[in-house]
Amino acid sequence: MSRPLSRRRALATLTTSGAGLLVPGRLPAAPIPAAPAGWKKEGELFRYRGPLAGGWVQNFTSTVEAVDEDRWRVWTSISVPKNPIKQIGYHTGTVGGEWKSTLAVCTPGEPDAMAPLAIGGMPEGWHPVQVVTLRLLDGRTRLYFWAHGEGIVRYLAADSDDGRAFRVVNASTPCLYHPADRCVDGPVALELGLKRFAKRKAAPGPGESLAESRLISNDATNVYQLPDGSFEMYSVGLIQVEKDDPRHAPQDNIAGLIRVIDRYTSSDGLNWSDRRRVVVPDKDDPHDLQFYYLSVTHTEHGRVGLLGHYRLGAQTIDLEACFSTDGIVWERPLREPWITRDAPEETAASYLLHAPHAMVKRDNRWHLFYTGGNFAHNHLASHGTPDRAIMLATRESLFG
């Protein structure tokens, strides 16, 4: 159901130029969404073709950069189902052409001096996924990613002066913690109303402290630097409901927990505060709707969001458009997929659509690189052999 957009207070214009760089300009008017039919699907660009058996590629939350001539750099993650191995890096290539993969070499000491992409200071056994790349206003490059390891699920940052050799800067004091991280204790989880974690016993490692409740998130995180040098972050919060609540879905992998979107702010992109709940399913939504992620593109008319429209009954995820002038009040005028999923076995994008860090404007067209999956979120159904692929859709304008 469509609803008219309210006229909210304006914010200085922000335009994305790739890699998270935002440029200030004039004040925006309240946006009017363009029709879903305006998207031109370019199809699949590439799938994983590396040595890991059964490996999948995704650009979920990851940055896309327009590079020389008509080439692109799509930051990506590689993972294998039921395997702890995860890798981050980027694919470079052209639409309709070949794509070359570059993977980060992670070491616990100094960054590898010979690798084209290296991350030092990564503890042994920790594996990165869902990378965000920011070209900071001070000239440095920063990577954000979720690190997974034994007892470890936390959101880290790594900085670089040359865009090649990075060093993790907050392994023991991360930006965020997943509820499964070893620093999350039962009483802390209860502060968030997460009773299912009440009996959890934290076991912080050397130099670590208990996680603060305001920093507990459930994955799917995007970070942006604003023109004044400050940062905003969108991540997934959780609301617990009882078994007699119609929103309780036993088929979900976290049954009884509802995913919603929270926004944080920071002066340095490392220490986060001002957590606000900004997008929550309401009375006009079906009871099985949750919000899996929020990807934000800053434009001359304000922020355009790609909201992870997750239907628990069908186990599908779609891209829903939403809009904001301040990052706090979000309008959802469409409440339906902005891009449709593809027919079964036509492409990999038939069950799950995952958004990148942001859309990128190039040659007067908006480019949306996204990840398509051909399997249900709970992995109980698929259209053929389960797989993922990097997709592309383009359009001239995001607004009507």
Disulfide bonds with the S-S distance in Angstrom:
none
